[in-house]
Amino acid sequence: MNDSIIEDSIVRFFSKAFDTLDCINAEKTGQLPTQWDQASENGFANLLSPESNGGAGISWSEAMPLFWGLGYYRVPLPLAETVIANFLINSAGHEVKTSRPIALADEVMAAGLRVVDSASTVVASGTLTHVHWARAADKLLVGLPDGRMGVWNLKSPGCSVVERVDVTKLPSDTVVLESARAELVFDDPLSSVALPVRHLGALARSAMIVGAAEFALEDSVQYALDRVQFGRPIGRNQAIQQQLAQMAGQVAVARHATSLAFQHASSWSSPEQDGDALSAGCAKVLAGEAADIAATVAHQVHGAIGFTYEHVLNFATRRLWAWREDHGTSSWWSHRIGSQVASAGAEDFWPAMTRPSLYVGLGGTSS
């Protein structure tokens, strides 16, 4: 399966399956849209899983259009979480049978859990916040503080879900574990990457931000061409042109950094991997900056109409505001990247600074 087939399939499905009314309905009801079954039947939830597990077995680099499409088409489905969970479970040699979404909690989110080994499993107690679509999921994958991963059945004793929403008005629930026994526990299949769930979550969110920001850019450019004031399109105003150019430049940088990070992620499963895990953090930092600028400029160009609930723009910008916080903010990743570069010492400082991911993060390019 090549990139064009995957991208064509994603564009064809997402562009036809979702519109503004579907987004409004998902936000008002908090229920999993019926399009989940179609997406699952099309194999999107298992794109990264091997064919032996019913997946397509594609690489992360090939899968970027899926995450981009979730952002560009403002798709109200927990596909990113489910794809990551299935990938990690299958990479460890396991399989979880469910037709429902799989919720996700990364290692930092789970840092406060009390985890105790019990016979062949673990028992966990604590609270996990901002777990997207937990109410619609049967299973929850958690990156445990000790480096292992666990899967909990959210319908089992000791597990409860408190329904919450974030700025997208979509489910961002709280999961409470009270001496809850894990259904499955396994070692980190990406042992060469620290905090793998957070890294993959940041990678996915970066592509989703790029997609939503590119939609906001296209919509803003079109609006500037169509909106006429004082007898001419507002897009002929030099100040608006400059704002849109700044927005386009920042989004382009974020796309390039994210594309590079997806290329590196394809090698993370290999014990001899030479990929750059820091590239996911660099992509998340640049995507967060793009989200800030894209949302600001888009609403400045649109004026008051862009803030009305029914206008399509706000479904993109509210996602930008929420996604920049998920799986590590820009400041969290900047601190981590800076700490790793500094810890390399004087001799390794320049080689670290000229690594492809960091070079792109500083505004350069990489072939």
C-alpha positions as CSV (number, residue, x, y, z in Angstrom):
1,M,0.0,0.0,0.0
2,N,1.6,3.3,-1.0
3,D,1.2,6.8,0.3
4,S,-1.2,8.0,-2.4
5,I,-3.6,5.1,-1.9
6,I,-3.7,5.8,1.9
7,E,-4.1,9.5,1.5
8,D,-6.8,9.2,-1.2
9,S,-8.7,6.8,1.0
10,I,-8.5,9.1,4.0
11,V,-9.5,12.2,2.1
12,R,-12.4,10.3,0.4
13,F,-13.8,9.0,3.7
14,F,-13.3,12.0,6.0
15,S,-14.4,14.6,3.4
16,K,-17.7,12.8,2.9
17,A,-18.4,11.3,6.3
18,F,-18.1,14.5,8.4
19,D,-19.5,18.0,8.1
20,T,-20.2,20.8,10.6
21,L,-23.5,19.3,11.7
22,D,-21.7,16.1,12.6
23,C,-19.2,18.1,14.7
24,I,-21.9,20.0,16.4
25,N,-23.8,16.8,17.2
26,A,-20.7,15.1,18.7
27,E,-20.1,18.1,20.9
28,K,-23.7,18.4,22.1
29,T,-24.2,14.7,22.8
30,G,-20.8,13.6,23.9
31,Q,-21.5,10.3,22.2
32,L,-19.2,8.4,19.8
33,P,-20.4,9.3,16.3
34,T,-21.8,6.4,14.2
35,Q,-19.0,7.0,11.7
36,W,-16.7,5.1,14.1
37,D,-18.0,1.8,12.7
38,Q,-17.3,3.0,9.1
39,A,-13.8,4.1,10.1
40,S,-13.1,0.8,11.8
41,E,-14.4,-1.2,8.9
42,N,-12.1,0.8,6.6
43,G,-9.2,-0.4,8.7
44,F,-8.1,3.1,9.9
45,A,-7.8,2.0,13.5
46,N,-5.3,-0.7,12.6
47,L,-3.3,1.0,9.9
48,L,0.0,0.5,11.8
49,S,-0.8,-3.0,13.1
50,P,0.8,-5.9,11.2
51,E,-1.3,-7.8,8.7
52,S,-1.3,-10.8,11.1
53,N,-3.3,-8.7,13.5
54,G,-5.7,-7.5,10.8
55,G,-3.8,-4.3,10.1
56,A,-2.2,-2.8,7.0
57,G,1.3,-3.0,8.4
58,I,2.4,0.4,7.1
59,S,5.1,2.6,8.6
60,W,4.7,5.7,10.6
61,S,5.9,7.8,7.7
62,E,3.1,6.3,5.5
63,A,0.6,6.9,8.3
64,M,1.0,10.7,8.6
65,P,-1.9,11.4,6.2
66,L,-4.3,9.7,8.7
67,F,-3.3,12.0,11.6
68,W,-3.2,15.1,9.3
69,G,-6.7,14.2,8.0
70,L,-8.1,14.1,11.5
71,G,-7.0,17.7,12.0
72,Y,-7.8,19.0,8.5
73,Y,-11.4,17.6,8.5
74,R,-11.9,18.2,12.3
75,V,-12.9,14.6,12.7
76,P,-14.6,14.0,16.1
77,L,-13.3,10.4,16.5
78,P,-10.6,8.9,18.9
79,L,-8.7,7.3,16.0
80,A,-5.3,8.7,17.0
81,E,-5.5,7.1,20.4
82,T,-6.7,3.8,19.1
83,V,-4.1,3.6,16.4
84,I,-1.3,4.3,18.9
85,A,-2.7,1.8,21.4
86,N,-3.1,-1.0,18.8
87,F,0.4,-0.3,17.4
88,L,2.1,-0.6,20.9
89,I,0.1,-3.7,21.9
90,N,0.8,-5.5,18.6
91,S,4.4,-4.4,18.6
92,A,4.7,-6.2,22.0
93,G,3.3,-9.4,20.5
94,H,-0.2,-9.1,22.0
95,E,-3.7,-8.4,20.7
96,V,-6.7,-6.8,22.3
97,K,-10.1,-7.7,20.7
98,T,-12.5,-4.8,20.7
99,S,-14.6,-3.0,18.2
100,R,-14.7,0.1,20.4
101,P,-12.0,2.8,20.7
102,I,-9.0,2.3,23.0
103,A,-8.3,5.2,25.3
104,L,-4.8,6.4,26.0
105,A,-2.8,7.8,29.0
106,D,0.9,8.5,28.6
107,E,3.6,8.1,31.2
108,V,3.4,11.7,32.5
109,M,-0.3,11.5,32.9
110,A,0.1,8.3,34.9
111,A,3.0,9.5,37.1
112,G,0.8,9.7,40.1
113,L,-0.6,6.2,39.9
114,R,0.1,3.7,42.7
115,V,1.1,0.5,40.9
116,V,1.5,-2.8,42.8
117,D,2.5,-6.1,41.2
118,S,0.0,-8.9,42.0
119,A,0.5,-12.4,40.7
120,S,0.6,-12.2,36.9
121,T,-0.7,-8.7,36.6
122,V,-0.6,-5.3,38.3
123,V,-3.1,-3.4,40.5
124,A,-3.3,0.3,40.1
125,S,-5.0,3.1,42.1
126,G,-5.2,6.8,41.2
127,T,-6.7,9.3,38.9
128,L,-6.0,10.0,35.3
129,T,-7.2,13.3,33.9
130,H,-7.8,14.4,30.3
131,V,-8.3,10.9,28.9
132,H,-9.9,11.6,25.6
133,W,-13.1,9.6,24.8
134,A,-12.7,7.3,27.8
135,R,-16.5,7.1,28.1
136,A,-16.7,5.5,24.6
137,A,-13.8,3.1,25.1
138,D,-13.8,-0.5,26.4
139,K,-10.1,-0.5,27.0
140,L,-7.5,1.9,28.3
141,L,-3.7,1.7,27.5
142,V,-1.5,3.3,30.2
143,G,2.2,4.0,30.0
144,L,3.2,3.0,33.5
145,P,5.7,5.0,35.6
146,D,8.1,2.0,35.7
147,G,8.4,1.8,31.9
148,R,5.9,-1.1,31.4
149,M,2.5,-0.7,29.7
150,G,-0.8,-1.9,31.0
151,V,-4.3,-2.4,29.5
152,W,-7.3,-2.0,31.7
153,N,-10.9,-3.0,30.9
154,L,-12.9,0.2,31.8
155,K,-16.0,-1.9,32.4
156,S,-14.3,-4.0,35.1
157,P,-14.5,-3.5,38.9
158,G,-12.3,-0.7,40.2
159,C,-12.6,1.4,37.0
160,S,-14.9,4.4,36.7
161,V,-15.1,7.3,34.3
162,V,-16.1,10.8,35.2
163,E,-17.3,12.6,32.1
164,R,-15.5,15.9,31.3
165,V,-14.9,18.0,28.2
166,D,-12.1,20.2,27.1
167,V,-12.1,23.4,25.0
168,T,-13.1,21.3,21.9
169,K,-16.3,20.4,23.8
170,L,-15.4,16.8,23.1
171,P,-14.9,14.1,25.8
172,S,-11.7,14.6,27.9
173,D,-12.7,12.4,30.8
174,T,-11.3,11.6,34.2
175,V,-10.6,7.9,34.9
176,V,-10.5,6.7,38.5
177,L,-8.8,3.4,39.3
178,E,-9.4,1.9,42.7
179,S,-7.3,-1.3,43.1
180,A,-8.1,-2.0,39.5
181,R,-6.5,-5.1,38.0
182,A,-4.8,-4.8,34.6
183,E,-6.1,-7.1,31.9
184,L,-2.7,-7.1,30.2
185,V,0.8,-5.9,31.2
186,F,3.8,-5.9,28.9
187,D,7.3,-4.4,28.5
188,D,7.9,-1.3,26.4
189,P,8.2,-2.5,22.8
190,L,10.1,0.7,21.9
191,S,12.8,0.3,24.5
192,S,15.1,2.7,22.7
193,V,12.7,5.6,23.2
194,A,12.0,6.9,26.6
195,L,8.3,7.7,27.4
196,P,7.1,6.1,24.1
197,V,3.4,6.8,24.7
198,R,4.1,10.5,25.2
199,H,6.4,10.6,22.1
200,L,3.8,8.9,19.9
201,G,1.0,11.0,21.3
202,A,3.0,14.2,20.6
203,L,3.8,12.9,17.1
204,A,0.1,12.3,16.3
205,R,-1.0,15.6,17.8
206,S,1.7,17.5,15.8
207,A,0.3,16.1,12.5
208,M,-3.3,16.8,13.6
209,I,-2.3,20.4,14.5
210,V,-0.7,20.8,11.0
211,G,-3.9,19.6,9.4
212,A,-6.2,21.9,11.4
213,A,-3.8,24.8,10.8
214,E,-3.7,24.2,7.1
215,F,-7.5,24.2,7.0
216,A,-7.6,27.4,8.9
217,L,-5.0,29.0,6.6
218,E,-6.9,28.0,3.4
219,D,-10.2,29.1,4.9
220,S,-8.7,32.5,5.9
221,V,-7.1,33.1,2.5
222,Q,-10.5,32.3,0.8
223,Y,-12.4,34.6,3.2
224,A,-9.9,37.4,2.6
225,L,-10.5,37.1,-1.1
226,D,-14.3,37.0,-0.8
227,R,-14.9,39.6,1.9
228,V,-15.3,43.0,0.4
229,Q,-15.0,46.2,2.4
230,F,-14.9,49.7,1.0
231,G,-15.2,48.3,-2.5
232,R,-12.3,45.9,-2.5
233,P,-11.4,42.5,-1.0
234,I,-9.8,42.7,2.4
235,G,-7.1,40.4,1.1
236,R,-5.7,43.3,-0.9
237,N,-4.8,45.0,2.4
238,Q,-1.1,44.7,2.9
239,A,-1.4,44.2,6.7
240,I,-3.6,41.2,6.1
241,Q,-1.3,39.8,3.5
242,Q,1.6,40.0,5.9
243,Q,-0.4,38.2,8.6
244,L,-1.4,35.4,6.3
245,A,2.2,35.1,5.0
246,Q,3.5,34.8,8.6
247,M,0.8,32.1,9.3
248,A,1.7,30.2,6.1
249,G,5.4,30.3,7.0
250,Q,4.9,29.0,10.5
251,V,2.6,26.2,9.4
252,A,5.0,25.2,6.7
253,V,7.9,24.9,9.2
254,A,5.6,22.8,11.5
255,R,4.7,20.5,8.6
256,H,8.3,19.9,7.7
257,A,9.4,19.2,11.2
258,T,6.4,16.8,11.7
259,S,7.1,15.0,8.4
260,L,10.8,14.5,9.6
261,A,9.6,13.2,12.9
262,F,7.3,10.7,11.3
263,Q,10.2,9.4,9.2
264,H,12.3,8.9,12.3
265,A,9.5,7.2,14.1
266,S,9.4,4.4,11.5
267,S,12.7,3.2,12.9
268,W,11.8,3.3,16.7
269,S,10.7,-0.3,16.7
270,S,14.2,-1.5,15.7
271,P,16.7,-2.3,18.5
272,E,19.4,-0.9,16.2
273,Q,17.3,2.2,15.5
274,D,19.2,5.3,14.4
275,G,16.2,7.5,14.3
276,D,15.9,10.6,16.3
277,A,13.3,10.5,19.1
278,L,13.8,14.1,19.9
279,S,12.3,15.0,16.5
280,A,8.9,14.3,18.0
281,G,9.4,16.9,20.7
282,C,10.8,19.4,18.1
283,A,7.7,18.8,16.0
284,K,5.4,19.3,19.0
285,V,7.1,22.6,19.9
286,L,6.9,24.0,16.4
287,A,3.3,22.7,16.0
288,G,2.4,24.4,19.2
289,E,3.8,27.7,17.9
290,A,2.0,27.2,14.6
291,A,-1.3,26.6,16.5
292,D,-0.9,29.9,18.4
293,I,-0.2,31.9,15.3
294,A,-2.8,30.1,13.1
295,A,-5.6,30.6,15.5
296,T,-4.7,34.2,16.2
297,V,-4.4,35.2,12.5
298,A,-7.4,33.3,11.3
299,H,-9.7,35.0,13.8
300,Q,-8.2,38.4,13.1
301,V,-8.9,37.9,9.4
302,H,-12.4,36.6,9.9
303,G,-13.4,39.1,12.6
304,A,-16.4,38.4,14.7
305,I,-18.0,35.9,12.4
306,G,-15.2,33.3,13.0
307,F,-16.2,33.1,16.7
308,T,-19.8,32.1,16.0
309,Y,-20.4,28.5,17.0
310,E,-21.8,27.5,13.7
311,H,-18.9,28.8,11.7
312,V,-16.5,26.1,10.5
313,L,-13.4,28.0,11.6
314,N,-14.0,27.6,15.4
315,F,-14.0,23.8,15.0
316,A,-10.5,24.1,13.8
317,T,-9.2,26.7,16.2
318,R,-10.6,25.1,19.3
319,R,-8.9,21.9,18.4
320,L,-5.6,23.8,17.9
321,W,-5.9,25.3,21.4
322,A,-6.6,21.9,22.9
323,W,-4.1,19.8,21.0
324,R,-1.2,22.0,21.7
325,E,-1.6,21.0,25.4
326,D,-1.9,17.3,24.8
327,H,1.1,15.0,25.4
328,G,3.4,17.7,26.5
329,T,3.1,21.5,26.0
330,S,5.7,23.4,24.0
331,S,7.4,24.5,27.3
332,W,7.5,20.9,28.6
333,W,9.1,19.6,25.4
334,S,11.5,22.6,25.2
335,H,12.7,21.9,28.7
336,R,13.2,18.2,27.8
337,I,15.1,18.9,24.6
338,G,17.3,21.6,26.3
339,S,18.1,19.2,29.1
340,Q,19.1,16.4,26.8
341,V,21.3,18.7,24.7
342,A,23.0,20.2,27.8
343,S,23.6,16.8,29.3
344,A,25.5,15.7,26.3
345,G,28.4,17.8,27.5
346,A,30.8,20.1,25.7
347,E,32.2,17.6,23.3
348,D,28.8,16.4,22.1
349,F,27.1,19.8,22.1
350,W,27.8,20.7,18.5
351,P,26.9,17.3,17.1
352,A,23.7,17.4,19.1
353,M,22.8,20.9,17.9
354,T,23.3,19.8,14.3
355,R,21.1,16.7,14.5
356,P,18.4,17.0,11.8
357,S,15.5,17.4,14.2
358,L,17.1,20.2,16.2
359,Y,18.3,21.9,13.1
360,V,14.8,22.1,11.8
361,G,13.6,23.2,15.2
362,L,16.0,26.2,14.9
363,G,14.6,27.2,11.6
364,G,16.8,25.2,9.2
365,T,16.0,22.6,6.6
366,S,16.9,18.9,6.3
367,S,16.9,16.8,3.2
